[in-house]
């Protein structure tokens, strides 16, 4: 009888360890994806800030454009990048996995940037993506991301 109890306990322990291992690996993969998304949002935010400072250093209206070097996927998953705004002002860059929006990251953008009327959302997939910045005659600076 004691052999049966020990065998049952050993089988239960093996199954429990397999479940725990799967859970830990999944959490590590999620955290790795989140960090990659954070790097992407930081890169986009820094690029928009650089374009803003360049546009703001002139006395005339100007439109600047920079091709973004974004990966086509993150760990085999398609991701979405969005310039999130409040009213007309850009607040932060948000990125998430398309199939699981719970895996996300965000980065703040420079204050006083306005969002343009152009696209504010792009989806990964190997297309060329550009960050653009326009300073108009009223000294307002608009930013957006779009496909080239």
C-alpha positions, 0 to 999 in steps of 0.5 A, spaced: 500 500 500 505 504 501 508 503 494 502 505 491 502 512 495 509 513 493 508 512 486 502 516 486 505 522 489 511 521 485 506 522 479 503 528 481 509 531 483 512 530 476 506 533 473 506 539 478 513 540 476 511 540 468 506 545 469 510 549 474 516 549 469 511 551 463 508 557 467 515 560 469 517 559 461 511 563 459 512 568 464 520 569 462 517 569 454 512 574 456 517 579 460 522 578 454 517 580 449 515 586 453 522 588 454 523 588 446 517 592 445 519 597 450 526 598 446 521 599 440 517 604 443 523 608 446 526 608 439 520 611 436 520 616 442 527 618 441 526 619 434 520 623 434 524 627 439 530 628 435 525 630 429 522 635 434 528 638 436 531 639 429 524 642 426 524 647 432 531 649 431 529 653 424 525 659 423 521 657 418 515 651 416 519 645 415 517 637 414 522 632 416 522 625 415 526 619 418 525 611 416 525 607 422 529 601 423 523 596 426 523 589 426 518 585 422 516 581 428 517 580 436 518 573 437 514 571 431 508 575 433 506 581 429 506 588 433 502 594 433 505 601 435 501 607 436 502 615 438 497 615 443 494 622 444 490 627 449 486 632 445 491 634 440 497 633 444 501 626 443 502 623 450 506 617 449 508 611 444 504 605 445 506 598 442 503 591 443 502 584 441 497 584 436 494 577 438 495 579 445 494 586 447 496 584 455 503 584 452 505 591 451 509 597 453 509 605 452 514 610 452 513 618 453 514 623 448 517 630 449 511 635 451 508 640 446 508 635 440 501 635 437 499 629 433 498 630 425 492 628 421 496 622 418 496 615 421 498 614 428 498 607 428 502 602 424 503 594 424 509 591 423 510 586 417 516 588 413 513 595 411 518 601 411 515 605 416 517 613 417 517 618 423 515 625 420 515 631 424 512 638 421 513 645 424 508 650 421 507 657 420 504 658 427 510 654 430 506 648 432 510 642 431 506 635 429 508 628 429 506 622 426 508 615 424 506 612 417 508 607 412 513 610 406 
